[in-house]
Structures are given as structure tokens and as C-alpha cells.
Amino acid sequence: MFEKFAQGAVKNLIWAISVEGDLLIAEEHDGRGHPSITGFKPARIAGEIRRSSAAGTLYVNAESGRYSRDHINRLDLLDNAITRFERYFPGQQFEKQVVEYPIAPVSAA
């Protein structure tokens, strides 16, 4: 299904959970990112799937500038998304990959 990813020709897949709760997964072809798999519609959360050095394990993160970075409960949403991945791919091991962002200081006006 994702031959380039399986062969190592692309380093990651992109994914999103639609507003309706559907899991969407694709190889990024055109540089448009996550909106291209949602039809440029809103999504609950989105991120990347990356290979792990551990055999049979895939990392799942919430790396989407449009759909994930501004959620206060981003890690809870990521846990829920991984549960969805496990439901659709029961033989596959998934591990949460957390990327932290520095909080910009608030300046006094």
C-alpha cells in the first residue's frame, strides 16, 4: 500500500484523524502536507508515522503545524489516535513520539 515508505524511499507517512473520526494515512506527494489528505477541511489531530530502530515498531507523532501544535491536550489526542491505529493495524507496534516546543516568553506591554 505504501511501497515507498516500506522500501525506505520516503522517511515518513502523514496521517490525520478527520472531524468525523476517520483515520487518514498517505505518502506526502505534493508538499501540501496534512490538508491534502483531509481535502483541506478541519481535522481533530494530525502527524507523522516514522520508522523506529526497533524491529516492527513505528513512531507516531503529532507533527502538524496546522492541526496539532496549538492543542493544549495534544498528547491526550495523540494517545487516542494511537488507539485508533492499533484498532486498524492490530499486528503492528506503535510508539508515541513526543516533540516538545519551547514556549515563547510573553512580553509585558
Steps between C-alpha positions, in 0.01 A plus 500: 500500500779745594782352293735798517473507881548122524809520278645794692469738203297743714580558867146541627129482427251767598178425684194683632187424698214671318226692679283191444761278672637330189869408489663638184853392398701595191842553353562870454530558125449867433642682800158619613512289814210395716232720340545299180376182672207670672382672184610830659234453770542510880642201689516401866874435494768406248861391494763270354579130506874424511700180513660405829833326545306230687385232258129512431437827684383828348516840668187713487528872576273803486721703267255709304535874509142546388316237705697412813746746647252737662292238685540518877406130521720397206651200683157368603382534141814318384429213743148476358639500146741217583204301634335552161818383320509186716137426416565515124845336509483245787826322413706820490685654798461878536692726735418860583770745393473826692657814360505789745499861390644787701240738634560853379533748786214743540621857498343764720334773298 
